[in-house]
Amino acid sequence: MAELKARLQADLTAAIKNRETVRAGALRMTLAALTTEEVSGKSARELTDDEVLKVITREVKKRKEAAEAFAGAGRTEQAELEQAESKVLEAYLPAQLDDAELATLVDAAITQVSEQLGEKPGQRQMGQVMKIVNAQVAGRADGGRVATAVKAKLA
């Protein structure tokens, strides 16, 4: 079993014993998403820690989007619950890159692509730059943030 999944299950047990309803709810939903991911496809399989991180990242994103939707609809109590759940799950993710670190990675990727092309890459080569940066970022920055940084540097 992946270490991260085992940690989630142990934390769920502790949260239930300590009557931490928000934490228990967030972990329960995430473990359900992990189980769904494991049995999807042709045959059941064990997820690696990297795959578990991707699922957790997706769950955090869902919570944040739901919180925005609830806040926009005037349901502040529900929005606060979603935000609290996303904070619980964020604790399991690696530390996020700050803007300076992200900019450094983007600059390095642009340099690498320009060496391959023999010229400075433009918007058409954004996919090539994104591929390099996403491989290095690996869950430490949101895809939208990465795309924005790459677009700004290529413009």
Protein Blocks (a to p, Z undefined) as FASTA:
>chain_A
ZZklmmmmmmmmmmmmnopaklmmmmmmmmmmmmmmmmgcjbdcdddfklmmmmmmmmmm
mmmmmmmmmmmnopaklmmmmmmmmmmmmmmpccdddfklmmmmmmmmmmmmmmmnopac
dfklmmmmmmmmmmmnnopacfklmmmmmmmmmZZ
